[in-house]
Amino acid sequence: MDVQNLQRDGFCLLKQTVTKEVVERMLDICRATFDIDSEDVRARSSRGHVYAARNLIASIPEVTRVWQCESLVAFLREHLGESFGLVRALFFDKPPDRTWALAWHKDTAIAVKDNSIVSESFSRPTTKAGVPHVIACDEVLKQMLTLRIHLDEVTDENGPLRVIPGSHVSSTSEGDGLNATVSVHAQAGDVLAMRPLISHSSGVSRPNTQRHRRILHLEFASSPILPDAMTWHDFVPPSAVPNDAA
C-alpha cells in the first residue's frame, strides 16, 4: 500500500513512521494510565487488561504529540489542508485473555461540546464516556482522516482490521465489495491512514495466542469549524515544533 492509494481506496499504510522508542514510551504511558480506573476506561478484561478506552486527549496528553513528527504532519496537511487538528483519540487492544470481533461498519460518530443543537447535518445524539456525540453527515466525514498507530505487530493471529477498498466515498457506498476485503497487517510503528467512511471490521484473535493488538486511534478534521454552530469537543492543531516520533 502506498500514499497514492488513499484517494482511490480510502486507506494506505505508512510503514515505520513511529520509532520503536516512541512505541515503547506510549505503551508504558498507557499501562500506567490504565492502572487507574476512570470513566474513560470502559472495557477491562478479567485479568485487568484494558481493551477499549476513550477520551485520551484528556487522560493521556501524549496522544496530542505522538503524531507530531515531520512526516505525519506533512501527510495530514497534504490530505486535510493547513487548518487541520486532532479531534478524538481512542485506544483499542485485543489482549490474549479477552479477544473480540467487530462487525462491518463505518465511523460516523464525532465528539462535540453540545449535541442538543438542532441541525440537518447531525443526528442521533448520544453520550459516550461522558462526552456528547452525534452522527455527522457525509460532507463533514469526507473532511476527516484517521491515523491508527500500531503499538504491536498485527498478523492474522491477533485479529487484524479488515477494510473494503473504495467504500469510503459515501455512507452508503459498498466499494469493491466483500470479495475485495483487505486484511491490514502491520509492524509496530506502522500507521494506517483511513477515511472514516471506509467499511471496516475485524475478527477475533486465534485461540491460545499470546499477542496483544494495541492501537492508538486518532481522528483528525480539516477545520475547527463545523456547520450550524456545532463545536468539536476537542480540536488540537499541530504545534510549531515537531517531536521525534519518526
N, C-alpha and C positions, 0 to 999 in steps of 0.2 A: 504494500500500500504506500502511496506517496501523496504529497500535498495536493497535487492536481486532482486527485480523486475526490476531494472534499465536496466540490461543487457538483460533480457528476453523481457520486454515490451517497453523499451525505455523511461520510466518515473517512478518516485516514489515521494511520498510526505514525506517530513521531518517535522514532527509535532513540533510546538512550539520551533523552533530553534532560532528565534529572539525575544528578550524580548519586553514586552509591552512598556517599556520606550524608547527603540530604535525605535520601530514603531512610537510612538508619536513624537519623535525628527525628524525622517525622514519626517513625514507629515508636521511638522512645517517648515522644511527647504525647502521642495518642494513648499509649499504655498508662502513662502517669495520669493523664486527664480522666480516662475511663475508670481508673481505680476508685474515683469519687462518684458516687451515684448522683445523678442530677436529672432534671426533666428533659434534658437534651438527649440522654441515653434512653432509647425507647425499646431496645431489644437486646437481651442478655441471655447467653446460653446457661445451661445447668452448671457448667464449670466456671462461669463468670466471664466468659468471652463476650465482648460487645460485638454484635453483628450488624447493628444499624444505629447511627447517631445523627441528629440534626443540629442545626444552629451552630455550626463550627466557627463561623465568623466571630461569634461572641465567646465561645468556650475555648477555642484554640486559635488565638490571634495569628499564629504562624501560618495558617492557611491563606492569610491575606498577603503573604510574602513568598510562599514556596513557588509560585508560578511566575514571579517577577524576575526571571532571567532574560537576557537579551533575546534569545531565540524565541521563547514563548510570547513575550510582549510583542515582538515583531510579527509573529504569526497571528496573534489576536488583532493587532492593528490592521493587518492585511485583509482580514476577513470581516472585521466589525467596524473598522474606521477609528478615528482618533479619539472619540469620546467614550470608549467602552469602559466597563467596570465589572467587577465581581459582584454578583447579586445573591448567590446562595452557595453553601458548602455543606456537603454530606459525607458520611463515612459508611462504607459497606465492607463486610467480611463474610466469608463462608468458613467459619472455624471447623476443625476436624470433628468436633462433637455436636455441631448444630448446622448442618447444611440445609439449604433451602433452594427453591426454584422460583422463577418469576415468569408469569405468562406474558405473551406478546402485548406490547403497549407502546404508547408514545408519551413523552414527558411534556405535559401541557399545563401543569400547575406552577404558579410562581408565588413567591413570598412578597407580601405587601404590608404597608403600615395599617391600612384601614380597608377591610373588604366589604364594608357596608355601602360603599359608593355605588350608585346605580349607573350602569354603563352597558351599552351593547357590545363593547369589546371584551367584557369579562363576565364570568358566570360562576355558579356553584361555589359560593363562599364556604370555606371550611377553616378549621384551626388545627394546626399540626404542631405538637410540642409547644403550645402557647403562642405560635406565630400565625397570623392571618394569612390565608392563601386564597387564590382564585384560579379558575381555568382561564387562560389567556387565548385570545383569538390568534389565527394563523399569522396575521400581519405582525404581531408582537413576537411570536415564537420564531418567525423566519429571521428576525434580527438578533437571535441569540445563538450561542455556541457553548457546548460543554467540553471541558477537559477532564478526562479520567486518568489520574496519576496512579500508575500501578506500583504498589509497595511490595508486591510479591511476583514471582514468575507465575504466569497463567497458562495452563495447558488444558487438555480435555479432562485431566484428573480432578481439577478443582472448579469445575462449573463455569467456563468462560462465557462472556457476553456473546450473544448471537444477534446479528443485525441483518436487515434486508436492504440491499443496495437500492438506491433510487426512491425509497419510500418516504423521504424527507420533504418532498415538495409541497405537501399539504397534510392536513389532519386526517384526510380520507384516502390518501394515496397508498396503494399496495406495492408500489415499486416493481421490482423484478420478480416478486412472488416468493413463496416459501421455498420453492425448489432452488432459489439462488442464495439461500441463507449462508452467511459467513460467520464462522466462529473466530473470535478475536483472541489470538494467542499473543502473549507479550512477555517481555523480560521486566524485572523490577527496574524502574526508572523510565520505561516507555510511557508515552502519553497518548491515549486515544482521544482524538478530537471528533466530535459528532454533533450533528444538528438535533435539537430536541424532538423534532417531528419524525425522526427516523424510527421505524418499528424495530423494537429490540426485546429480547427475552434472555433468560439463562436457565440452565438445568442444574440439577443437584451435583454435588461432588461425588466421585466414585467411592464405593464402600471401603472403609479402612484407610482412607487417605490420611496422611499427617499434614497435608498442605493447608495453609490459610489462603484466602483470596481477598487481600485487603486493598481497598481502593479509596482514594480521595476524589470525590465527585464535585467538580467546581463548575458553576454555571455563570456565564458572562452575557451581558447585554450591550448593545451598541450605543445606548444613550441613557442618561439618568432620567429622561423624561418619558412618561407613559401617557397614553390617551386619557381624556376625561378626568384629569386631576388625580388619577390613581398614582401612588408613590411606591417605589421599591421599598421593601423593608430594610434592605442594606444596599449600598452602592459604593464599592471600593475601587477607585481608579488606580492605575499604575503610578508608582512613585517615580521620582526623577532618577533615582539610582538603582539599577538592577542588583539583585542578590547573586549568590554563587550557585544557583540551582543547576546550572549547566556549565 
